[in-house]
Amino acid sequence: MQVKTMAEFAAEGTSPEVLFWVGCAGSFDQRAQKVTRAFAEILNKLNVSFAILGKEETCTGDPARRAGNEFLFQMMAYNNISLMNAYGVKKIVTACPHCFNVLKNEYPALGGNYEVIHHTTFLQQMINEGKIKLKDGGAFKGKKITYHDSCYLGRGNNIYEAPREVLQLLDAELVEMKKCRTNGMCCGAGGAQMFKEEEKGTNRVNFDRAEQALETGATVVAANCPFCTTMLTDGIKNKEKEDQVKVMDIAEMIALSI
C-alpha cells in the first residue's frame, strides 16, 4: 500500500488533514496489522488526506506509565510531542484505545495538544456525513453480532454509542452481553497486563469474557482494540469455537462492507 509519511508531505511543503497513529500493535502484531490495512483502505476509498509517521513513530509510552515507569513514559511522550509539533499535527486518528486515551488525555499536560479521534468515532462521522455507503446484502446481513466495550474507549472515555451506530449500519442483529457499556468487563490485557504474566487466580479474565460473548449466540464478536482482539480470540480458542465465532475489529467489518 502506498501510504505517505509526514516526512514526505513535509518535503512537498504540504500537510495532510489527518495523522493516522498506527501504534505498536498495529505496526508489529500480525493480527493487528490486518486492522491497520483495513482502516488505511477505508481512508483511501474516502479520499481522506492522511499520513503516518512511519519509522519516526515510537510507542506513546502508555504501557510504561501503566506499569509505573513515569520517567520512561515522559521521555517517550516528549519525543513524540516534539516530532508532531514540528510537523504541525492538528488531528490524529488511531485504531488503538490505549493510544487514543494517552494522546487525548495525557499528552496535553506535556505540551501535546491535538484533536484525537478513535477510529470508531471517525467511521461514525463519515457515515453520518454520507461518505460511507455500504453495499446491499453485505457480508454481515442477518448475522448475530455482539460488541465488546474496550475499557479505554468505554468507561475510560465514555464512548459507547459511536461503535454501536457503525455496527447498526451492517444490517445485522446486535446482541449485547450481560456485562456491557458502563458495566462492561475488561478483556484482561489493560493496564500493561498485556506485557506481563497474570497473577494466579481461579480463572483467566479473557476466558470469562469470551464465555460471556459466546453466551449471546453471536457468530461475530466486534472489537475496537488490538489487545481486546487478541485476548478474546484466545478465549474463544480455549472453548474450541474459533471455527464458528470470529473476532473482528469494526474497521475490518466496514472495509468488507463498503
GIBEL-V400194 format. One record per backbone hydrogen bond with DSSP energy under -1.0 kcal/mol. NH is the residue of the N-H (numbers start at 1). CO is the residue of the C=O. If there is no record, write none. Layout:
nh->NH co->CO
nh->NH co->CO
//
This chain:
nh->3 co->1
nh->6 co->52
nh->9 co->5
nh->10 co->6
nh->11 co->7
nh->12 co->8
nh->13 co->10
nh->14 co->9
nh->17 co->49
nh->18 co->49
nh->19 co->91
nh->20 co->51
nh->21 co->93
nh->27 co->23
nh->28 co->24
nh->29 co->25
nh->33 co->29
nh->36 co->32
nh->37 co->33
nh->38 co->34
nh->39 co->35
nh->40 co->36
nh->41 co->37
nh->42 co->38
nh->43 co->39
nh->44 co->40
nh->45 co->41
nh->46 co->42
nh->47 co->44
nh->48 co->43
nh->51 co->18
nh->52 co->4
nh->56 co->53
nh->57 co->54
nh->65 co->61
nh->66 co->62
nh->67 co->63
nh->68 co->65
nh->69 co->64
nh->70 co->68
nh->73 co->69
nh->74 co->70
nh->75 co->71
nh->76 co->72
nh->77 co->73
nh->78 co->74
nh->79 co->75
nh->80 co->76
nh->81 co->77
nh->82 co->78
nh->83 co->79
nh->84 co->80
nh->85 co->81
nh->86 co->82
nh->87 co->83
nh->89 co->84
nh->92 co->115
nh->93 co->19
nh->94 co->117
nh->100 co->96
nh->101 co->97
nh->102 co->98
nh->103 co->99
nh->104 co->100
nh->105 co->101
nh->106 co->102
nh->107 co->102
nh->110 co->107
nh->111 co->108
nh->112 co->107
nh->115 co->90
nh->117 co->92
nh->119 co->94
nh->122 co->118
nh->123 co->119
nh->124 co->120
nh->125 co->121
nh->126 co->122
nh->127 co->123
nh->128 co->124
nh->129 co->125
nh->130 co->127
nh->131 co->126
nh->132 co->126
nh->135 co->257
nh->141 co->138
nh->142 co->171
nh->143 co->140
nh->145 co->173
nh->146 co->220
nh->148 co->222
nh->154 co->150
nh->156 co->151
nh->158 co->154
nh->159 co->153
nh->165 co->161
nh->166 co->162
nh->167 co->163
nh->168 co->164
nh->170 co->167
nh->171 co->168
nh->173 co->143
nh->175 co->145
nh->183 co->180
nh->184 co->181
nh->193 co->190
nh->194 co->189
nh->195 co->192
nh->196 co->193
nh->208 co->204
nh->209 co->205
nh->210 co->206
nh->211 co->207
nh->212 co->208
nh->213 co->209
nh->214 co->210
nh->215 co->211
nh->217 co->214
nh->219 co->144
nh->220 co->144
nh->221 co->246
nh->222 co->146
nh->223 co->248
nh->229 co->225
nh->230 co->226
nh->231 co->227
nh->232 co->228
nh->233 co->229
nh->234 co->230
nh->235 co->231
nh->236 co->232
nh->237 co->233
nh->238 co->234
nh->240 co->237
nh->241 co->236
nh->244 co->241
nh->245 co->241
nh->246 co->219
nh->248 co->221
nh->250 co->223
nh->253 co->249
nh->254 co->250
nh->255 co->251
nh->256 co->252
nh->258 co->254
//
